[in-house]
Amino acid sequence: MDRYESPLGTRYASERMLWLFSADNRYRTWRKLWTALARAEHNLGLPINDAQVAELAAHVDDIDYAVVAKKEQEVHHDVMAHIYAYGLICPNAKGIIHLGATSCYVTDNADLIIYRDALQWLRNELLTIIESLCSFADQYKSLPTLGFTHLQPAQLVTVGKRACLWLQDLMLDLDEMDFVLNSICFLGSRGTTGTEASFLELFEGNESKIDEMNRQIADEFDFQRIFNVSGQTYPRKFDSRILNLLSSISQSCYRFANDIRLLQHMQQIEEPFAEDQVGSSAMAYKRNPILCERVCSLARYVIVDTLNAPLTASTQWLERTLDDSANRRISLPEGFLAVDAILLLMKKIVSGLHVNQKIIEKSVKNNLPFIATENLLMLAVKKGKDRQVVHEIIRKHSMAATARMKEGEPCDLLERLAGDENLGISMEEINKTLEPSDYIGRSASQTQKYLQFCLERTKME
């Protein structure tokens, strides 16, 4: 407790994501990369034998971090310290570890492996949320609720149709996720400036063997593609693509959580609240939307964090500069951990949403006289009235009824309209227009159609 620890690690992110970005996973991946390099070089005829490759493979997991730390203090180079520690337990292979490679062979390829695995984890989480939200939308596809534009009462929608707006944002994120995953490439071992000069020497000018070496290493880590060209590192532009995706997911979750906060204020839809949960240390009656507030808080962090990648990508000098390193060590892992935390919260919220149907129905009933005026206008026009004249009649009566309601009196809009001879519509005719389901348009069918699209899209695995 005497040292700072990131809340993303101690409070918010999942064990899986914490493991993916752990030092142990990273350095084991380095050793797997060194083993894969040695294996490919052996397969292609360099003086490396089976026993050396086997020795490297046998000692991937037993890392002596005390030895590494002591050596790094001496040489001030983390990769060289790990090569030294690996060589101590692999004495027969010591002389061929890292043959022809640069530090970025292990650091950059390990990053790409970890990012790929982390994206696949987030994709699964996203699919779970989409599935839950689809079930929610289907359940409430026909429940009329007051629509809002400018956060002011508007024409009716349904609870399920509104959920489709949240769902569509997440489906767009799924599309972007798949694009990023499908476009991720392996760096391979490309040398100090990306020219593969060291391997041209090792393979005595045989360029096809260099390509085959990189293909074999990429295949070992399940990468189908390799960056066509590179400097010493993979293009930092790809980090921008990743953080943009994380920001996009955060934006969608922020929008959803913000809407639930507004709806909970209206007591229409509420996030889950545990039986013994305390809403406030002072106000015992409070039921705050803390999960949604946390989503919004973390989402803001990710959206701002996204700026790191373009600033880094735009300042990479020629074949390599090192001012990316410290920034990337923080911005990428923390971005992943934050989005992981957001999606954990989203799973809990979406699966436990509580709809207060009676309150929604009351809100619809209170606003229905105003909503019905659109159909009353059309009815009057069918009777031969001038549309613009009727619009002005309804507008004046609506403003007068609203002013009366602001004084604490009940709404008398319908009585006013029925009593206006210039409108020519009876109370009996007005009462026939007061069925909420008549004002939801195609909400139910739109919801059903969109859910079918979601089902087909997410089943194309």
C-alpha positions in Angstrom: 0.0 0.0 0.0 3.0 2.3 0.1 3.3 2.6 -3.7 1.0 3.9 -6.4 -0.9 1.3 -8.3 -3.1 2.0 -11.3 -6.9 1.7 -10.5 -7.3 0.0 -13.8 -5.3 -2.9 -12.4 -6.6 -2.9 -8.8 -10.2 -1.9 -9.3 -11.6 -2.1 -12.8 -10.0 -4.4 -15.5 -10.5 -8.2 -15.8 -7.9 -10.8 -14.8 -7.7 -11.8 -18.4 -6.7 -8.4 -19.7 -4.4 -7.8 -16.8 -2.6 -11.1 -17.7 -2.3 -10.2 -21.4 -0.5 -6.9 -20.5 1.5 -8.4 -17.6 5.3 -8.3 -17.6 5.4 -12.1 -17.4 3.2 -12.6 -20.5 5.3 -10.0 -22.4 8.6 -11.5 -21.6 7.5 -15.1 -22.2 6.3 -13.9 -25.6 9.8 -12.5 -26.2 11.3 -15.9 -25.5 8.7 -17.6 -27.8 9.8 -15.1 -30.5 13.5 -15.9 -30.0 12.6 -19.6 -30.2 10.6 -19.1 -33.3 13.4 -17.2 -34.9 16.0 -19.9 -34.1 13.6 -22.6 -35.4 13.1 -20.8 -38.7 16.8 -20.1 -39.1 17.5 -23.8 -38.4 14.8 -24.9 -40.9 16.5 -22.7 -43.6 20.0 -24.0 -43.1 21.7 -21.7 -40.7 24.2 -23.4 -38.3 21.6 -23.9 -35.5 20.7 -27.4 -34.4 17.6 -29.1 -33.1 19.0 -29.4 -29.6 19.5 -25.6 -29.4 16.0 -24.9 -30.5 14.6 -27.5 -28.1 16.6 -26.0 -25.2 15.1 -22.5 -26.0 11.6 -23.9 -26.1 12.0 -25.8 -22.8 12.9 -22.6 -20.9 10.3 -20.1 -22.2 8.5 -19.9 -18.9 11.3 -20.0 -16.2 12.4 -16.4 -16.2 14.7 -15.3 -13.3 13.6 -11.7 -12.9 16.2 -11.0 -10.3 19.0 -11.8 -12.8 17.3 -9.7 -15.4 16.9 -6.7 -13.0 20.6 -6.9 -11.9 21.8 -7.1 -15.5 19.6 -4.2 -16.7 21.0 -2.0 -13.9 24.4 -2.8 -15.4 23.7 -2.5 -19.2 20.7 -0.1 -19.1 19.0 -2.2 -21.8 16.0 -4.4 -21.1 16.3 -6.6 -24.2 20.0 -7.3 -23.6 19.3 -8.1 -20.0 16.7 -10.7 -21.0 19.0 -12.2 -23.6 21.6 -12.6 -20.9 19.2 -14.2 -18.5 17.9 -16.6 -21.2 21.4 -17.5 -22.1 22.3 -18.5 -18.6 19.6 -21.3 -18.5 20.2 -22.2 -22.2 24.0 -22.5 -22.3 24.0 -24.6 -25.5 21.8 -22.1 -27.3 23.4 -19.0 -25.7 25.4 -18.1 -28.8 22.5 -18.1 -31.3 19.8 -16.3 -29.3 18.7 -13.1 -31.2 20.8 -14.0 -34.3 20.4 -11.3 -36.9 17.6 -9.6 -35.0 17.2 -6.2 -33.4 15.4 -5.3 -30.1 12.3 -4.4 -32.1 12.0 -7.9 -33.3 10.9 -9.0 -29.9 9.4 -5.7 -28.6 7.2 -4.9 -31.6 6.2 -8.4 -32.5 5.2 -9.1 -28.9 3.1 -5.9 -28.8 1.3 -7.0 -32.0 0.6 -10.4 -30.5 -0.7 -8.9 -27.3 -2.8 -6.3 -29.1 -4.3 -9.0 -31.4 -5.1 -11.2 -28.4 -6.6 -8.3 -26.4 -8.7 -7.2 -29.4 -10.1 -10.7 -29.7 -11.0 -10.7 -26.0 -12.7 -7.3 -26.3 -14.6 -8.6 -29.4 -16.0 -11.5 -27.4 -17.1 -9.1 -24.7 -18.7 -6.8 -27.2 -20.6 -9.7 -28.7 -22.0 -10.7 -25.3 -23.3 -7.1 -24.8 -24.8 -7.0 -28.2 -26.6 -10.3 -27.6 -28.0 -9.0 -24.3 -29.1 -5.7 -25.8 -30.8 -7.6 -28.7 -32.9 -9.6 -26.1 -33.8 -6.4 -24.3 -34.8 -4.6 -27.6 -36.9 -7.6 -28.6 -38.7 -7.8 -25.3 -39.7 -4.1 -25.4 -40.1 -3.6 -29.2 -43.8 -2.7 -28.9 -43.8 -0.7 -25.6 -44.6 2.9 -26.4 -42.5 5.5 -24.7 -42.1 9.2 -25.0 -39.5 10.2 -27.6 -37.2 13.2 -26.9 -35.5 15.6 -29.3 -33.4 18.3 -27.6 -34.4 16.4 -24.4 -37.9 17.9 -24.9 -41.0 15.6 -25.3 -41.4 14.5 -28.9 -43.4 11.9 -30.8 -43.6 8.4 -29.4 -41.1 5.6 -30.1 -40.8 2.3 -28.3 -38.3 1.2 -25.6 -37.1 -1.5 -28.0 -36.6 0.9 -30.9 -34.6 3.3 -28.7 -32.4 0.3 -27.7 -31.7 -0.3 -31.4 -30.0 3.1 -31.5 -27.6 2.0 -28.8 -27.3 -1.4 -30.5 -26.5 0.2 -33.9 -23.6 2.1 -32.4 -22.1 -1.1 -31.0 -22.6 -2.9 -34.3 -20.6 -0.2 -36.0 -17.9 -0.8 -33.4 -18.0 -4.5 -34.2 -17.5 -3.7 -37.9 -14.5 -1.5 -37.0 -13.2 -4.2 -34.7 -13.2 -6.8 -37.5 -11.5 -4.3 -39.9 -8.7 -3.7 -37.4 -8.3 -7.4 -36.6 -8.3 -8.3 -40.3 -5.7 -5.7 -41.1 -3.3 -6.4 -38.3 0.1 -7.6 -39.6 3.2 -9.1 -38.2 6.5 -7.2 -38.3 8.8 -10.1 -38.6 12.6 -9.7 -38.3 13.5 -6.8 -40.6 16.8 -5.5 -39.2 18.0 -2.1 -37.9 16.4 0.0 -40.6 14.0 -2.4 -42.2 16.3 -3.5 -45.0 17.0 -7.1 -43.6 20.6 -6.5 -44.4 21.8 -8.8 -41.5 19.8 -11.6 -42.9 21.0 -11.0 -46.4 24.4 -11.6 -45.0 23.4 -14.7 -43.0 21.6 -16.3 -46.0 24.3 -15.3 -48.4 22.1 -13.1 -50.5 19.2 -15.5 -50.8 16.2 -13.2 -50.5 13.6 -15.9 -50.8 14.9 -17.5 -47.6 14.5 -14.2 -45.8 10.9 -14.1 -46.9 10.3 -17.7 -45.9 11.9 -17.1 -42.5 9.5 -14.3 -41.8 6.6 -16.3 -43.0 7.4 -19.3 -40.8 7.7 -17.0 -37.7 4.4 -15.3 -38.5 2.7 -18.6 -39.0 3.9 -19.8 -35.6 1.9 -16.9 -34.1 -1.1 -17.2 -36.3 -0.5 -14.1 -38.4 -1.6 -14.4 -42.0 0.0 -11.1 -43.1 3.3 -9.3 -42.7 3.8 -5.5 -43.1 5.0 -5.0 -46.7 7.7 -2.6 -45.7 9.0 -1.2 -42.4 11.7 0.9 -40.8 13.1 -0.6 -37.6 9.5 -0.7 -36.1 6.1 -1.6 -37.4 4.3 1.6 -38.5 3.1 3.5 -35.5 0.1 4.5 -37.6 -1.4 1.2 -36.7 -1.4 2.2 -33.0 -3.7 5.1 -34.1 -6.0 2.6 -35.7 -6.2 0.6 -32.5 -6.7 3.5 -30.2 -9.3 5.0 -32.6 -11.2 1.7 -32.3 -11.0 1.8 -28.5 -12.2 5.3 -28.5 -15.1 4.4 -30.8 -16.3 1.7 -28.4 -16.0 4.1 -25.6 -18.1 6.7 -27.4 -20.9 4.1 -27.9 -20.8 3.0 -24.3 -20.7 6.6 -23.1 -23.8 7.5 -25.2 -25.7 4.4 -23.8 -24.7 5.0 -20.2 -25.6 8.7 -20.5 -29.0 7.9 -21.8 -29.6 5.4 -19.0 -28.6 8.1 -16.5 -31.2 10.5 -18.0 -33.9 7.8 -18.1 -33.1 6.8 -14.5 -33.6 10.4 -13.5 -37.0 10.1 -15.0 -37.5 6.8 -13.2 -38.3 5.0 -16.5 -35.3 2.7 -16.9 -32.8 1.9 -14.1 -29.4 0.2 -14.0 -29.2 -2.8 -11.6 -29.1 -2.0 -7.9 -28.1 -4.7 -5.4 -30.4 -5.4 -2.4 -27.8 -4.1 0.1 -26.2 -1.5 -2.1 -25.7 1.9 -0.5 -26.4 4.9 -2.7 -25.0 7.6 -0.5 -23.2 7.8 2.8 -25.5 10.7 3.9 -28.7 10.3 1.9 -30.0 6.8 2.7 -32.7 7.0 0.1 -30.4 7.6 -2.9 -30.2 5.2 -5.8 -27.5 6.6 -8.0 -26.6 5.2 -11.4 -23.0 4.6 -10.3 -22.3 1.9 -12.9 -23.3 4.2 -15.8 -21.4 7.1 -14.3 -18.3 4.9 -14.1 -18.7 3.9 -17.8 -18.9 7.6 -18.7 -15.9 8.4 -16.5 -13.7 5.7 -18.0 -14.9 6.5 -21.5 -13.7 10.1 -21.2 -10.3 8.8 -20.3 -10.1 6.5 -23.4 -11.3 9.2 -25.7 -8.6 11.6 -24.5 -6.0 8.8 -24.5 -6.6 8.3 -28.2 -4.7 11.5 -29.0 -1.4 9.9 -27.9 -1.2 7.6 -31.0 -1.5 10.2 -33.7 0.9 12.5 -31.9 3.4 9.6 -31.8 2.8 8.4 -35.3 3.2 11.9 -36.8 6.6 12.4 -35.1 8.4 9.3 -36.1 11.7 10.4 -37.7 12.7 8.6 -40.8 13.5 4.9 -40.0 13.2 5.1 -36.2 13.1 7.4 -33.1 12.7 6.4 -29.5 10.3 9.1 -28.3 7.5 6.6 -28.9 8.5 4.1 -26.4 7.6 5.5 -23.0 4.3 6.9 -24.4 3.3 3.5 -25.9 4.1 1.6 -22.7 1.4 3.7 -21.1 -1.2 4.7 -23.6 -1.8 1.4 -25.4 -2.1 -0.9 -22.3 -4.1 1.6 -20.3 -6.4 2.2 -23.2 -7.1 -1.6 -23.5 -7.5 -2.0 -19.7 -10.0 0.9 -19.6 -12.1 -0.4 -22.4 -12.0 -3.8 -20.8 -13.4 -2.2 -17.6 -16.0 -0.4 -19.6 -17.3 -3.6 -21.3 -17.3 -5.4 -17.9 -19.6 -2.7 -16.6 -21.7 -2.7 -19.8 -22.3 -6.4 -19.5 -23.6 -6.0 -15.9 -25.8 -3.0 -16.8 -27.4 -4.3 -20.0 -28.2 -7.7 -18.5 -29.8 -6.1 -15.4 -31.7 -3.2 -16.9 -35.0 -2.6 -15.1 -37.9 -1.1 -17.0 -40.6 0.7 -14.9 -43.4 0.2 -17.3 -46.1 2.0 -15.2 -44.1 5.2 -15.1 -43.4 5.0 -18.8 -47.2 4.6 -19.4 -48.0 7.5 -17.2 -45.5 9.7 -19.0 -47.0 8.7 -22.3 -50.6 9.4 -21.0 -49.6 12.9 -19.7 -48.1 13.9 -23.1 -50.5 12.1 -25.4 -52.8 15.2 -25.8 -49.9 17.1 -27.4 -48.7 14.1 -29.4 -52.2 13.5 -30.8 -52.3 17.0 -32.3 -50.4 15.7 -35.3 -53.1 13.2 -36.2 -55.8 15.8 -35.4 -54.2 18.2 -37.8 -54.4 15.6 -40.6 -58.0 14.8 -39.6 -59.0 18.4 -39.9 -57.3 18.7 -43.3 -59.2 15.6 -44.5 -62.4 17.5 -43.6 -61.4 20.3 -45.9 -59.6 22.7 -43.5 -56.5 24.7 -44.4 -53.4 23.0 -43.1 -51.7 26.3 -42.1 -54.8 27.6 -40.4 -55.3 24.4 -38.4 -51.6 24.4 -37.4 -52.0 27.9 -36.0 -55.1 27.0 -34.0 -53.4 24.0 -32.5 -50.3 26.0 -31.7 -52.2 28.7 -29.8 -54.2 26.2 -27.8 -51.1 24.1 -27.0 -49.2 27.2 -25.7 -52.2 28.2 -23.6 -52.6 24.7 -22.1 -48.9 24.5 -21.4 -49.0 27.8 -19.6 -51.9 26.6 -17.5 -50.1 23.4 -16.6 -47.1 25.4 -15.4 -49.4 26.9 -12.8 -50.2 23.4 -11.5 -53.5 22.9 -13.3 -54.4 19.8 -15.3 -54.0 19.7 -19.1 -57.1 21.0 -20.9 -55.7 20.9 -24.4 -58.2 18.4 -25.8 -61.2 20.3 -24.3 -59.9 23.5 -25.9 -59.5 21.8 -29.3 -63.0 20.2 -29.1 -64.5 23.5 -28.3 -63.0 25.4 -31.1 -65.6 25.7 -33.9 -62.9 26.7 -36.4 -61.2 23.3 -36.0 -64.4 21.3 -36.4 -63.4 18.2 -34.5 -65.6 16.7 -31.8 -64.4 15.2 -28.5 -65.7 11.8 -29.7 -63.5 12.0 -32.7 -60.5 13.2 -30.5 -60.9 10.3 -28.1 -60.6 7.9 -31.0 -57.1 9.2 -31.6 -55.7 8.5 -28.1 -54.3 5.0 -28.5 -50.5 5.2 -27.9 -49.7 2.3 -30.3 -51.1 4.5 -33.1 -48.2 6.9 -32.6 -45.2 4.6 -32.6 -45.0 4.5 -36.4 -42.9 1.5 -37.6 -40.9 1.2 -34.3 -41.9 -2.4 -33.7 -41.2 -3.6 -37.2 -38.0 -1.6 -37.5 -36.8 -3.1 -34.3 -37.7 -6.7 -35.5 -36.0 -6.1 -38.8 -32.8 -4.6 -37.3 -32.5 -7.5 -34.8 -32.6 -9.9 -37.6 -29.8 -8.0 -39.3 -27.8 -8.2 -36.0 -28.4 -11.9 -35.7 -27.2 -12.6 -39.2 -24.2 -10.3 -38.8 -23.0 -11.8 -35.6 -23.5 -15.4 -36.8 -21.1 -14.9 -39.7 -18.3 -16.4 -37.7 
